[in-house]
Amino acid sequence: MKLAWFLFFSCSMLAATIHCKCLIYGKYLPLSLPSKGKWAISDTGVKPNDQLLIVNEHNALRKSVADGKVPGQPKAINMKPLKWDSKLAQIAQSIANTCDYKHRKISDPRWWNVGQNIGKLESSTRLSQTYWSKFIMGWFNEHDNYHFTNHPIKGTGHYTQIVWADTEYVGCGYTNFRNSNSSIYVQFYVCNYGPGGNINGMTPYQIEPLRPVNTIFTLTI
């Protein structure tokens, strides 16, 4: 069995082949949805135990930054804990149900910006388990390339969204599907964050200000 990991920026079990849709709050999102082809969806939705895992793992990683335990990253002084948000999860699930792997610009009236992390796993056979921990850690491990002082977002945006201190809510979606014309199975993971981070010119969190160095002068006459 071959696995391919990709970490980039209500239906239950459906046996029949269905068209993927994206329906949120009774209206179709302004997305470019696939107009041709059918997808066999074998599993969709984030189970309660996975919801708890997602929140706990995000908060454990955020705490590690707040405690100054991430190599190369300064200690955060304003990190907030994340909570699960059902509306963000509903939007994330609708995106996952499109079977169209790409970032979406979405809106939520509660915030001016919503963040998003996505990932997918391709396999030659259908996988019955999910891999939330691996994807969350994969996003977080971008900290190896992040430099807090010049804080570039490019290439490390998944990490900075996870540790964005002012973000308070997360909601995720998941779909396991196969193109009817392909033998490749795909797990599509989507997490939305509110309020979103990765604001240009801003660091993801605050750090303790540098203390002034006391200089002692000795005057000899």
C-alpha positions as CSV (number, residue, x, y, z in Angstrom):
1,M,0.0,0.0,0.0
2,K,1.3,3.4,-0.9
3,L,0.6,6.6,1.0
4,A,1.2,10.1,-0.2
5,W,1.0,13.0,2.3
6,F,0.1,16.6,1.3
7,L,0.3,19.4,3.9
8,F,-0.8,22.7,2.3
9,F,-2.5,25.8,3.3
10,S,-24.8,15.9,7.1
11,C,-23.6,12.8,5.5
12,S,-22.5,9.7,7.4
13,M,-21.5,6.5,5.6
14,L,-22.6,6.7,2.0
15,A,-22.4,3.5,-0.1
16,A,-23.7,5.0,-3.3
17,T,-21.7,7.2,-5.6
18,I,-22.8,10.8,-5.2
19,H,-22.0,14.2,-6.6
20,C,-20.0,16.4,-4.2
21,K,-21.7,19.6,-3.1
22,C,-20.9,22.6,-1.1
23,L,-23.9,24.0,0.8
24,I,-23.6,26.4,3.7
25,Y,-26.4,28.1,5.5
26,G,-28.8,27.2,2.7
27,K,-26.7,28.9,0.0
28,Y,-24.0,27.7,-2.3
29,L,-20.6,29.1,-1.7
30,P,-19.1,31.1,-4.5
31,L,-16.6,28.4,-5.3
32,S,-15.5,26.8,-8.6
33,L,-17.0,23.4,-8.0
34,P,-16.3,20.3,-10.2
35,S,-18.9,20.1,-12.8
36,K,-18.0,16.7,-14.2
37,G,-17.1,13.4,-12.7
38,K,-18.5,11.5,-9.8
39,W,-16.8,10.7,-6.5
40,A,-17.5,7.7,-4.3
41,I,-17.5,9.1,-0.7
42,S,-16.9,6.3,1.9
43,D,-16.7,8.4,5.0
44,T,-17.4,12.1,5.9
45,G,-17.6,14.2,9.1
46,V,-15.5,14.6,12.2
47,K,-16.5,12.3,15.0
48,P,-16.8,13.6,18.6
49,N,-13.6,11.8,19.8
50,D,-11.7,13.4,16.9
51,Q,-13.2,16.8,17.7
52,L,-11.7,16.4,21.2
53,L,-8.4,15.2,19.9
54,I,-8.1,18.2,17.5
55,V,-8.8,20.7,20.2
56,N,-6.5,19.0,22.7
57,E,-3.6,18.7,20.3
58,H,-3.9,22.3,19.1
59,N,-3.9,23.5,22.7
60,A,-1.0,21.2,23.7
61,L,1.1,22.8,20.9
62,R,0.0,26.3,21.8
63,K,0.9,25.6,25.4
64,S,4.4,24.4,24.3
65,V,4.9,27.8,22.7
66,A,3.5,29.6,25.7
67,D,5.9,27.7,27.9
68,G,8.9,28.4,25.7
69,K,9.5,24.8,24.9
70,V,9.6,25.0,21.1
71,P,13.3,25.2,19.8
72,G,14.1,28.4,18.1
73,Q,10.8,30.1,19.1
74,P,10.4,32.7,21.9
75,K,7.9,32.2,24.7
76,A,4.4,33.6,24.1
77,I,2.8,35.7,26.8
78,N,-0.8,36.1,25.4
79,M,-1.7,32.6,24.1
80,K,-5.4,31.8,24.4
81,P,-6.9,28.3,24.5
82,L,-8.9,27.0,21.5
83,K,-12.4,25.8,21.7
84,W,-14.4,23.8,19.1
85,D,-16.8,25.8,17.0
86,S,-19.7,24.0,15.2
87,K,-20.2,26.7,12.6
88,L,-16.6,26.7,11.6
89,A,-16.8,22.9,11.4
90,Q,-19.9,23.1,9.3
91,I,-18.1,25.3,6.8
92,A,-15.0,23.1,6.8
93,Q,-17.1,20.0,6.3
94,S,-18.9,21.6,3.3
95,I,-15.5,22.4,1.8
96,A,-14.3,18.8,2.4
97,N,-17.5,17.5,0.7
98,T,-16.5,19.2,-2.6
99,C,-13.7,16.7,-3.0
100,D,-11.8,19.6,-4.5
101,Y,-8.4,20.0,-2.8
102,K,-7.6,23.7,-2.5
103,H,-7.8,26.6,0.0
104,R,-11.0,28.6,0.1
105,K,-11.5,32.2,1.1
106,I,-14.5,32.0,3.4
107,S,-16.4,34.5,5.5
108,D,-18.1,34.4,8.9
109,P,-20.0,37.5,10.2
110,R,-18.4,37.0,13.6
111,W,-14.9,37.9,12.4
112,W,-13.4,39.9,9.6
113,N,-11.0,37.1,8.8
114,V,-11.1,33.3,9.0
115,G,-8.0,31.2,8.8
116,Q,-7.7,27.8,7.2
117,N,-5.3,24.8,7.1
118,I,-5.8,21.9,4.8
119,G,-4.2,18.6,4.0
120,K,-4.8,15.4,2.1
121,L,-3.6,11.8,2.3
122,E,-3.6,9.6,-0.9
123,S,-3.6,5.8,-0.6
124,S,-3.9,2.8,-3.0
125,T,-6.4,1.3,-0.6
126,R,-9.2,2.7,1.5
127,L,-8.1,3.7,5.0
128,S,-10.5,3.2,7.8
129,Q,-8.7,5.4,10.3
130,T,-8.0,9.2,10.3
131,Y,-4.7,10.9,10.9
132,W,-5.5,14.2,12.5
133,S,-2.5,14.0,14.8
134,K,-0.1,13.6,11.9
135,F,-1.5,16.5,10.0
136,I,-1.7,18.9,13.0
137,M,1.9,18.1,13.8
138,G,2.9,18.4,10.2
139,W,1.5,21.9,10.1
140,F,3.1,22.8,13.4
141,N,6.5,21.5,12.4
142,E,6.8,24.4,10.0
143,H,8.2,26.2,13.0
144,D,11.6,24.8,11.9
145,N,11.6,27.4,9.1
146,Y,10.0,30.3,11.0
147,H,12.0,33.2,12.2
148,F,10.1,35.3,14.7
149,T,12.1,38.5,14.3
150,N,11.3,38.9,10.5
151,H,8.2,36.7,10.7
152,P,7.7,35.7,7.1
153,I,4.3,34.0,6.5
154,K,5.2,32.3,3.3
155,G,5.9,28.6,3.8
156,T,5.1,28.7,7.5
157,G,1.5,29.9,7.5
158,H,0.1,26.6,8.9
159,Y,2.3,26.9,11.9
160,T,1.6,30.5,12.5
161,Q,-2.1,29.9,12.3
162,I,-1.9,27.1,14.9
163,V,-0.1,29.4,17.3
164,W,-1.9,32.7,16.5
165,A,-2.6,33.9,20.0
166,D,-5.8,35.8,19.3
167,T,-7.4,32.8,17.6
168,E,-10.0,31.3,19.9
169,Y,-12.0,28.8,17.9
170,V,-11.3,25.9,15.6
171,G,-13.7,23.7,13.5
172,C,-12.7,21.0,11.1
173,G,-14.1,18.8,8.4
174,Y,-13.1,15.5,6.8
175,T,-14.0,13.4,3.8
176,N,-12.7,10.1,2.5
177,F,-13.4,9.6,-1.2
178,R,-12.4,8.0,-4.4
179,N,-12.8,9.2,-8.0
180,S,-14.9,6.7,-9.9
181,N,-12.3,6.8,-12.7
182,S,-9.3,6.2,-10.4
183,S,-8.0,3.6,-7.9
184,I,-6.6,6.3,-5.6
185,Y,-8.4,6.9,-2.3
186,V,-8.1,10.4,-0.8
187,Q,-8.6,11.7,2.8
188,F,-9.3,15.4,2.7
189,Y,-8.7,17.4,6.0
190,V,-9.9,21.0,6.5
191,C,-9.6,23.1,9.6
192,N,-11.0,26.7,10.0
193,Y,-9.9,29.2,12.6
194,G,-11.6,32.2,14.0
195,P,-10.6,34.8,14.2
196,G,-8.0,34.0,11.6
197,G,-4.4,34.8,11.9
198,N,-1.5,35.4,9.4
199,I,-2.0,39.1,9.2
200,N,0.8,40.8,7.3
201,G,3.2,42.7,9.4
202,M,2.1,41.1,12.6
203,T,3.7,38.4,14.7
204,P,1.6,35.4,15.8
205,Y,1.9,36.2,19.5
206,Q,3.4,38.7,21.9
207,I,6.7,38.1,23.7
208,E,8.2,39.6,26.8
209,P,9.9,42.9,26.1
210,L,13.6,43.0,26.3
211,R,14.8,44.2,29.6
212,P,17.1,47.2,29.6
213,V,20.7,46.4,30.5
214,N,22.1,48.3,33.4
215,T,25.4,49.8,32.5
216,I,27.8,50.8,35.3
217,F,30.3,53.6,34.5
218,T,33.4,54.1,36.5
219,L,34.9,57.6,36.2
220,T,38.6,57.9,36.9
221,I,40.1,61.4,37.2
